[in-house]
Amino acid sequence: MDFLKMFSKNSKSSKNVAKERLKLVLIHDRADISPKFLQMLESDIVRVMSEYVEIDEEGLDVKMTRTKRESDGCSVPALVANIPIIKVKDR
């Protein structure tokens, strides 16, 4: 965490951070996905994408969340990945 961001007005309150963490724990639990499994999935995604692009792994963010399915509006687990791409590799 950036030291100066800790003191900015836009920083999240500890209540909101705790609430977000609890949501993630519940989503992982309901989706029956362990943190170890999520880490393995993240590693596989990075390995495959690294064949085609150079990735900023420090900025990588992979997490489970919930979304509504378009067909019936039912809430389902979703994998969300923010993967900063430095450059596309030449082939």
RAQUI-V787115 format. One record per run of one state. SS is the DSSP state (2 for helix, 1 for strand, 0 for the rest). FROM is the first residue (numbers start at 1). TO is the last residue. If there is no record, write none. Layout:
BEGIN
ss = {SS;SS}
from = {FROM;FROM}
to = {TO;TO}
END
This chain:
BEGIN
ss = {0;2;0;2;0;2;0;1;0;2;0;1;0;1;0;1;0}
from = {1;4;8;14;31;35;51;53;56;57;60;61;69;75;83;85;89}
to = {3;7;13;30;34;50;52;55;56;59;60;68;74;82;84;88;91}
END
